[in-house]
């Protein structure tokens, strides 16, 4: 059974931790609308933090670490940091996670689950994962 989670207006860290728990428990998870996931905090500071992560890897000499620029891969990388990546169980759990920008055709009829613990009333500054991806130079968002 596949659980389809709608990422619209969900907070990045809260949604990532909920998804990490579920994939480690053995569930197959699909996250749609990942470009609308919210990152709380000052927009300029968030952009600077992600830009520093991207710039850390040296692409011209093909030395890592390589950090993603697309919104769906940024979310997957966030979840990857919350699971035991170096163990076999963590790698197998990571393969059970599928993330999409928008809603693909095969999941358009599926019932979208809203993760309640990831929803938070935003009263301060925030930006979206799609805006971060566009700032980093992503062509798909």
C-alpha angles and dihedrals in degrees: 000000000000122000114210112205123194111222096194111132093351119138112249101229095042094049092045093053092048091050092046091055092049097048091047087054089057103260123140107233130193119188117197131186091031092159088070096056111123127233112197122219140059110330095225093049092049091050091048092050094051092043090054090053092051093046092050091077117069107223099179094063091035094241120140169240091112113198120196125245102193119093095235093049092046089057092047090051090052091053090045089060090058098054130065094264096177094059127076093241090055093050092048090049091051089056089059091063121089122179128189138186105233121346116304121218095255091059099038092097095040121105109256114223117213112213102226096197089056093055115091131166104251112219101160140041121323144155134198130249089240091058090050091049091050090049091051091053103261115164093199121060 
